[in-house]
Amino acid sequence: MTKALPSPRYEVSVAKLRRNLELLADIRDRGQCQIVLAQKGFSLWHTYPIISDYLDGCCASGLWEARLAHEEMGKHVLTYSPAYAAETIPELCDISTHLDFNSLSQWDAFKSQIIAHPRYLSGDLRCGLRINPEHSTGATPLYDPCSSGSRLGITADQLENADLSGISTLHFHTLCEQGFDDLSSTMDAVEEKFGHLLRSDTITELNLGGGHWLTKPDYNREGLIVFLKEIRERYSLEALWLEPGEAVAIHTGILVSTVLDIVRNGDTEIAILDVSATGHMPDVLEMPYRPDVLESSEKGLTYQLGCPTCLAGDVIGKYAFPRPLKIGDTITFDDMAHYTMVKTTTFNGVQHPAIVLDHEDGKKEIVREFTYEDFKARLG
Ligand SMILES: Cc1ncc(COP(=O)(O)O)c(C=O)c1O
């Protein structure tokens, strides 16, 4: 007998992931660029063997993501952190292929150690600087690295008389869920402020960061492909990188939950679920956004979907259903693979969702279930 699937659970579809990867590989091949997975958005490493068939590696936000990429995917490991702890530098040099710095002070602090490393000397490790083109295009201030006073990236004025020997990559990341036009206007700002560096002999690689909604049906992929080839030729670049997270995993996963209780307050009918917005889908509260619920309908009986924690605001929103909900019903949230599984907590000791892979042959594999011991181990 096959084991019943647990609730709650994240379920990631391999077929849907492959569909995104095929689109990305096409951009990579025809745009003559390299594309890596931004693990901060999606790090279900059980899928890395599949991802590595299509992409060039991973980008990492520090030592732990770099280790995960190195162990589970291999290929390129592009590490960038807003600030590195000194003790992480030796191992980062051992396993990264690119190590990008957010400030000249950090580059200056670690430069002598890095350029003496055998992997740097052999050309297997290259170093870069994150630049800040001060060109905001996004709608959400929380996700705008170009906002006034931002800590992310070096502004052009700071690079005026800087010694960039040892640096071969410029890296910018300014977008979030955006299309090609915003990348193009950002690149105009980059060329205006940093074009002289791109034309210099020392800068041979450019990293265009993430935030590109590359796998959305209306993304101008043909425009991007032409743009990538032009940029590469204009600056005689050896490599041009894109590091999408969301675009890899968008529309690949669901979060399946169960109704634990139905209560009422005045006119509000409330269904309390076994998942938490703050614990298991924090962007619903942070961004904020309203996830789609597969069982909901446009019209019908409306319920506030609430969560089993003590946080009063831990509610997902009001949804209509075609028939009255009852205890034990399944409620499925769509698009719950990226920036969800990587951000969860065990707040209130709520049962952490299991992780299930929905394979292309129809088999559903439980890759991880979480126990009381996992909860306890995080706290001491
Ligand atoms: C430096 C960097 N690269 C890549 C990404 C991935 O962005 P996205 O998942 O929106 O494509 C991020 C996201 O914050 C980032 O900060």
The ligand as a Gaussian input file, in Angstrom:
#p B3LYP/6-31G(d) Opt

LIG

0 1
 C       22.022000      39.281000      -6.007000
 C       20.776000      38.553000      -6.378000
 N       20.782000      37.729000      -7.439000
 C       19.683000      37.047000      -7.813000
 C       18.492000      37.162000      -7.118000
 C       17.310000      36.357000      -7.573000
 O       16.210000      37.161000      -7.891000
 P       14.874000      36.532000      -8.459000
 O       14.518000      35.362000      -7.642000
 O       13.869000      37.639000      -8.302000
 O       15.119000      36.188000      -9.889000
 C       18.421000      38.013000      -5.998000
 C       17.182000      38.179000      -5.247000
 O       17.033000      38.914000      -4.313000
 C       19.593000      38.728000      -5.609000
 O       19.601000      39.532000      -4.539000

